[in-house]
Amino acid sequence: MARYRGPVEKIERRFGVSLNLKGERRLAGKSALDKRPYGPGQHGQRRTKDSEYGLQLNEKQKAKFMYGVSEKQFRALFVEAKRRDGNTGTNLITLIEQRLDNVVYRMGFASTRRFARQLVTHGHIMVDGKKLDIPSYRVKVGQKIEVKEASKTNGQVVRAMELTAQTGLAPWIDTDNEKVFGIFTRLPEREEVVIPVEERLIVELYSK
């Protein structure tokens, strides 16, 4: 399955939770989910009961849409998470949080992960002083993530930092908004990563 490029707010309405797919509209309380908190389409307000498989699939789909990864990428992350010691679900969340596009988003340089991915692929992001245009790059503890000099005054970057300054940043990063860089100081604890996903169900789905 290729990466979804359709109307993202329909996805949030389908699952009934905010996946942070719309930045400024979400923070301003103007998202489609806030206005119409039910599924899209003429049957959107009907109540349905998902099967066990349906619940598991929904959790995987939510995670994929929220982080903007393909099925192939997500499965590869799961395989890596399962190979590591510890809880597979926790490992999965830690690995996906280390993606460069997600770290750029967590540092407040982008109001959505989609825009963060664009910043990376278009060459606006530097890692330890070197340009890196691979969104899936796994950021290591201690690495410095910086918006390149020519892009620090980009209107969308500036606006994103204004918005995230109001909502707060992730505690596992240290960001300097004046110089527009941040340090990935440590791996996040699972309870610190507040997302509407039950990774236990994803593990059950892939373990069948």
C-alpha positions in Angstrom: 0.0 0.0 0.0 1.4 3.4 -1.0 1.5 6.3 1.4 -2.0 7.9 1.7 -2.2 11.3 0.0 -5.9 12.0 0.2 -8.0 14.3 2.5 -6.4 13.7 5.9 -9.3 15.0 8.0 -11.5 12.2 6.7 -9.1 9.8 8.2 -9.4 11.4 11.7 -13.2 11.3 11.4 -13.1 7.7 10.4 -11.2 6.7 13.5 -12.8 9.3 15.8 -9.6 10.6 17.2 -7.1 13.4 16.4 -4.0 12.0 14.7 -2.3 15.4 14.5 -2.7 15.4 10.7 -3.7 19.1 10.6 -1.5 21.5 12.6 -2.9 25.0 12.9 -6.5 24.0 12.3 -6.3 21.4 15.1 -4.7 23.8 17.6 -7.3 26.4 16.8 -10.2 24.0 17.4 -11.3 24.2 13.7 -10.5 20.7 12.5 -13.2 18.7 10.8 -13.3 16.2 13.7 -14.2 19.0 16.1 -17.0 20.1 13.9 -18.3 16.7 12.9 -17.2 14.1 15.4 -18.5 11.1 13.4 -17.4 9.1 10.4 -17.4 10.5 6.9 -20.1 9.6 4.3 -23.8 9.1 4.5 -23.5 6.2 6.9 -20.9 7.9 9.1 -23.2 8.3 12.1 -24.2 4.7 12.3 -22.7 2.7 15.2 -20.8 -0.4 14.2 -19.0 -3.0 16.4 -15.6 -4.0 15.1 -14.4 -7.6 15.3 -11.2 -8.4 17.2 -9.3 -8.3 13.9 -11.0 -5.0 13.0 -9.8 -3.5 16.3 -6.3 -4.7 15.7 -6.3 -3.4 12.1 -7.6 0.0 13.2 -4.7 0.5 15.6 -2.2 -0.4 13.0 -3.8 2.0 10.5 -4.0 4.8 13.0 -0.3 4.5 13.7 0.6 4.3 10.0 -1.5 7.4 9.1 -0.3 9.4 12.1 3.4 8.8 11.5 3.1 8.8 7.7 4.8 5.5 7.0 4.0 2.8 4.4 3.0 -0.8 5.2 6.5 -2.0 4.2 8.2 0.5 6.5 5.9 -0.2 9.4 6.4 -4.0 9.1 10.2 -3.5 9.0 9.9 -1.5 12.2 7.9 -4.2 13.8 10.4 -6.9 12.8 13.2 -4.8 14.3 11.1 -4.2 17.5 10.5 -7.9 17.9 14.2 -8.7 17.5 15.2 -6.4 20.3 15.0 -7.2 24.0 12.1 -5.9 26.0 8.4 -5.3 25.2 7.8 -5.4 21.4 5.1 -2.7 21.5 7.2 -0.3 23.4 10.2 -1.0 21.2 8.0 -0.3 18.1 6.9 3.1 19.5 10.5 4.0 20.4 11.8 3.1 16.9 9.1 5.1 15.1 9.7 8.1 17.3 13.3 8.1 16.3 12.5 8.7 12.6 14.0 12.0 11.5 10.7 13.5 10.2 9.1 12.7 13.5 11.9 14.2 15.5 11.7 17.4 13.4 8.0 17.5 14.2 8.6 16.9 17.9 11.1 19.7 18.0 8.4 22.1 16.8 9.9 23.0 13.5 6.8 21.7 11.7 3.2 21.8 12.7 2.5 18.3 11.2 4.6 15.3 10.5 3.7 15.6 6.8 5.3 19.1 6.6 8.3 17.8 8.6 8.7 15.1 6.0 8.7 17.7 3.3 11.3 19.8 5.1 13.6 16.7 5.2 13.1 15.5 1.7 13.6 19.0 0.3 16.9 19.4 2.0 16.0 21.9 4.7 17.3 19.8 7.6 20.8 19.1 8.8 21.9 16.4 11.2 25.2 17.0 13.0 26.0 19.8 10.5 25.3 17.7 7.4 22.3 17.9 5.1 20.2 14.7 5.3 17.1 14.2 3.1 16.0 10.7 4.4 12.8 11.0 6.5 13.2 7.4 7.8 16.7 8.1 9.1 16.9 6.8 12.7 18.1 9.7 15.0 20.6 8.7 17.7 20.8 10.1 21.2 23.0 13.2 21.3 22.5 14.1 17.6 21.9 17.7 16.7 19.0 18.4 14.3 19.0 21.9 12.7 17.0 23.8 10.1 19.5 25.1 7.6 20.4 28.8 7.7 18.5 29.8 4.6 15.3 28.1 5.8 15.2 29.4 9.4 13.0 32.3 8.4 10.6 30.1 6.4 7.1 31.3 7.3 5.7 27.9 8.0 8.7 27.0 10.2 8.3 30.2 12.2 4.6 29.7 12.6 5.1 26.1 13.7 7.5 27.2 16.4 5.0 29.9 17.6 2.3 27.2 17.8 4.4 24.6 19.6 5.7 27.2 22.1 2.1 27.4 23.3 1.6 23.7 23.6 5.0 22.5 24.8 7.5 20.1 23.4 8.5 16.5 24.1 10.6 16.1 27.2 13.2 13.9 25.5 14.5 16.7 23.3 16.1 20.1 24.0 15.3 22.8 21.5 16.7 26.3 20.9 14.1 28.3 19.0 16.3 31.3 18.4 18.9 29.3 16.6 16.4 26.8 15.3 18.1 23.6 16.3 17.5 20.8 18.8 19.3 17.9 20.5 17.8 14.4 20.7 18.8 14.0 24.4 17.4 10.5 25.2 15.0 7.8 24.1 11.4 8.5 25.2 9.7 6.5 27.9 6.5 4.9 26.6 4.3 6.8 29.1 5.7 10.1 27.7 4.6 9.3 24.2 0.9 10.4 24.2 -0.7 8.9 21.1 -4.2 7.4 20.5 -2.7 4.0 19.7 -2.8 0.7 21.6 0.4 -0.9 20.3 -0.5 -4.2 22.1 -3.2 -4.7 19.4 -0.7 -4.1 16.6 1.7 -6.7 18.1 -1.2 -9.2 18.3 -2.1 -8.5 14.6 1.4 -9.0 13.3 2.0 -12.1 15.6 -0.8 -14.1 14.0 
